[in-house]
Amino acid sequence: MAPTGLSILWFIAIIAMIPLALWLLKRSPYGASIGAGGTGSATRTVSSMQLSPSQRIVTLEVGTGEARQWLVLGVTPQSITTLHTMAPQELPPAQNQPPVPFAALLQKLQHKRPDDAQR
């Protein structure tokens, strides 16, 4: 019974080490540069507009501090093309608000619809 108990103990120890290793990686300089959306990233998506199922226009903010710039990119499956480069702009207040949850939109539409019981 000892080998089975020892195997279970090692299994639990290894499973417990996975979150610890991920936490340490996230705080290391290498881990901060892995994720594009991480806090150490110098790139941020400002907006994206889909033109067709395979084409879109994306505005990215690159750099930090005074070196920040916005890049307007045309993105297709075959290539990414820089369409325009400009200084960072202030976003209109409507774009600074978080998107409305789908459940709230659905509830709002249901209240506008006449009751099916009245038919």
Secondary structure, 3 states (H helix, E strand, C coil): CHHHHHHHHHHHHHHHHHHHHHHHHHHCHHHHCCCCCCCCCCEEEEEEEEEECCEEEEEEEECCHHHCEEEEEEECCCCEEEEEEECCCCCCHHHHCCCCCHHHHHHHHHHHCCCHHHC
